[in-house]
């Protein structure tokens, strides 16, 4: 292995830290590496060409009072493949928030589980009244540039997808929305467009937009909602984008007091909004569905008069805790996919009649699904999801699900080894939708090591065809992206 230590950050976290989401699989890193000629078990496929990117909540600074894993600072991991060789890098996202925290020697913003009013205490640690834009949630590649994003809306930080060189914040020629952009921007490989939304606590509460292949904001429209909401994801078809208004959101009467407490309103419908790709608020068609919260969508497509939308239906979006539960246990219950009973689900929305047909695709608890990027927005058969750890926000395996036949194939990792969100990389000249590779980073807390593992998607249960050892064990995190080599050249 040929490695170089490119930078080491100063951590302000306490010595002997025992926080459950800053230890174990969630232990943060302080070192940035470049690695080549890494140790490989098996053989890296010679026809795998592109880059696998993953974003990670990797805190360097503690919170003032209470830390939530989604408060962690963004760190991007990149492993690029070319003709049987691999290069790995990891870099902190150079956000303004991180720079301010480090310069001040302590936290300058309130975290997810803290009141914004905490940040105006008089003990001198800070005077900010909003969450830090940690850019630690998602990562995509658009027009040859990697864009990291934050789930509570913020800037899009730009990086070279292979070297992770910092390229500053996206400006869209001065048209970047004042309200920011939420995580889960979507890239349409066919048109080259980037689709996005944002949300706020003031009217109209949501906006939706489209950015061209060349990086120009070509469409931006308000999406009025009944009140402030907490949408997390969106999906699209060839002609439409699908937004949502789920009945789990902040209690509006408490927001003015600086209290951001969520409640699941089980007697309210989940509303799905279908808007033409370049439509406005007058074009949105809303559909009332069974009450749930959808954290992530799988895919959507058009079939006759219907728009078919697949995602993960939570049968218990707000799990009940016992009277002796701690504040942390109550907070972390929203990370337990088992407790929330998250399962693949399908909504069929009739654009002519307004009728809705909906129901389970599988009774298996799973989440964080990826499909073949070449068919996003089209009719598909396969989704590749994670097997969540019961009671914990980690992933202990991968599952391949055929949404047409219901057939499932699973690979479970050894005890103490956890996966990342896994991407699908199509094989060149593939003969079927599932002819390609699944790629994931793993965190082995038993052996204190991380690997990039590559699977043949046609034979997932056979295990990885290659395991590439990384310079050190990496931190668990959330979202990932695959960019084929052909998409890495900037367009325009």
Secondary structure as GFF3:
##gff-version 3
##sequence-region A 1 492
A	DSSP	beta_strand	2	8	.	.	.	ID=ss1
A	DSSP	three_ten_helix	24	26	.	.	.	ID=ss2
A	DSSP	beta_strand	31	36	.	.	.	ID=ss3
A	DSSP	beta_strand	40	42	.	.	.	ID=ss4
A	DSSP	beta_strand	50	57	.	.	.	ID=ss5
A	DSSP	three_ten_helix	69	71	.	.	.	ID=ss6
A	DSSP	beta_strand	74	82	.	.	.	ID=ss7
A	DSSP	beta_strand	85	92	.	.	.	ID=ss8
A	DSSP	alpha_helix	96	104	.	.	.	ID=ss9
A	DSSP	three_ten_helix	116	120	.	.	.	ID=ss10
A	DSSP	beta_strand	138	142	.	.	.	ID=ss11
A	DSSP	beta_strand	145	149	.	.	.	ID=ss12
A	DSSP	beta_strand	157	160	.	.	.	ID=ss13
A	DSSP	beta_strand	166	169	.	.	.	ID=ss14
A	DSSP	beta_strand	186	187	.	.	.	ID=ss15
A	DSSP	beta_strand	194	199	.	.	.	ID=ss16
A	DSSP	beta_strand	206	211	.	.	.	ID=ss17
A	DSSP	beta_strand	217	222	.	.	.	ID=ss18
A	DSSP	beta_strand	235	236	.	.	.	ID=ss19
A	DSSP	beta_strand	240	245	.	.	.	ID=ss20
A	DSSP	beta_strand	248	250	.	.	.	ID=ss21
A	DSSP	alpha_helix	252	255	.	.	.	ID=ss22
A	DSSP	beta_strand	262	264	.	.	.	ID=ss23
A	DSSP	beta_strand	270	276	.	.	.	ID=ss24
A	DSSP	three_ten_helix	281	283	.	.	.	ID=ss25
A	DSSP	beta_strand	285	289	.	.	.	ID=ss26
A	DSSP	beta_strand	297	303	.	.	.	ID=ss27
A	DSSP	beta_strand	306	314	.	.	.	ID=ss28
A	DSSP	alpha_helix	327	332	.	.	.	ID=ss29
A	DSSP	three_ten_helix	333	335	.	.	.	ID=ss30
A	DSSP	beta_strand	342	350	.	.	.	ID=ss31
A	DSSP	beta_strand	356	365	.	.	.	ID=ss32
A	DSSP	beta_strand	367	370	.	.	.	ID=ss33
A	DSSP	three_ten_helix	373	375	.	.	.	ID=ss34
A	DSSP	beta_strand	382	388	.	.	.	ID=ss35
A	DSSP	beta_strand	395	402	.	.	.	ID=ss36
A	DSSP	beta_strand	408	412	.	.	.	ID=ss37
A	DSSP	beta_strand	417	419	.	.	.	ID=ss38
A	DSSP	beta_strand	423	426	.	.	.	ID=ss39
A	DSSP	beta_strand	436	444	.	.	.	ID=ss40
A	DSSP	beta_strand	449	456	.	.	.	ID=ss41
A	DSSP	three_ten_helix	457	462	.	.	.	ID=ss42
A	DSSP	beta_strand	466	469	.	.	.	ID=ss43
A	DSSP	beta_strand	480	484	.	.	.	ID=ss44
A	DSSP	three_ten_helix	485	487	.	.	.	ID=ss45
###
